[in-house]
Amino acid sequence: MTDPAALAAPRTRDFMPLTGIDHVELYVGNAAQAAFFLTRAFGFREIAYAGLETGVRDRASHVLAQGRIRLVLTGALDSASTIAAHQHRHGDGVKAIALGVPDADAAWQEATDRGAHGLAEPHTIADDHGEVRVATIAAYGDTVHTFVQRDGYAGPFLPGYAPREGAAPEEPAADDMLLTIDHIVGNVDLGQMDEWVGFYERVFGMTEILRFAGEAISTEYSALMSKVVSDGSGRVKFPINEPAEGRRRSQVDEYLEFYEGAGAQHLALATRDIVGTVAELRRRGVAFLAIPDSYYDDVPARVGEIDESLQDLRRQGILVDRDDEGYMLQIFTKPLGDRPTLFLEIIERHGARGFGEGNFKALFEAIEREQDKRGNL
Ligand code: FE2
């Protein structure tokens, strides 16, 4: 007799439980001004700071929060620093995608046993608010994953950071436009996608939940291939893109050229009211990719009933897609910095678990118009 409970039990233990994306750290050319931009334009609040005033001699780090999103903007204070070298090569970009874990030592052990390249062994950082256990492994390009075990910490961010006005929100504030990081996309070199999908499967126990390639997402000029890995809880989702042969240079090729290697392409930030949020972001000066008016002609036939008015979506340039489980709305900003590399996505899900595959073609055509203006198509 087979015990039904045994059948229902998970086949394998989750050797790498993740509580979510703890924070994302960007290395930038001017952290003070990047923080000013992201707070003014996107509604983040600065909750913590480390720099000369707090006894840190080599960097200035501004910690921004909104909803459960935490971004750290770090700039170098001297030319010899590895932060300066990273920014010199890549421009402003994502350095660390930090993952919350219940046990940083166990996460490090499991990851390195499974072939991850260790960069910083587990160690404790502490201040008056308690202690945090951290460890770091390498990811694609010069990007890293830091494991953060913060159950013993009550400070605004991490030990060594001084609080700013408003301190860390436990729950999203009522007026937060942006709530969580829905997914973070990595661009890797041609032929490397399967290797990195394999890395997340092997090292993190993630599973491939979606893949896209070929006709459905290619245009006259460019194509890409994408596979999405997710942890068991669905809280951490990493699409991995690589360029595919196109008639001309694809957007992934352009990223890889200007980032000078693999790196994080975009952060998708979730909202509950994308129409209101995008209107407010536009009012604050955020520039989004322009969508051709003709895109909306076939939306009713393609997507069916949705709660939002098509007029509002058209006015704001918001894209809409549907899968078996519901629909989703999304929009993409123009690159945040000087190089055509990192950008943000704003996303609102109504059941759909996809990433806007049905929009890729319309979207790529919009991106290519921008590439063309830059002489990169
Ligand atoms: Fe996305």
Residues whose N, C-alpha, C, O or C-beta is under 5 A from the ligand:
A	BS01	FE2	A268 E345 F355
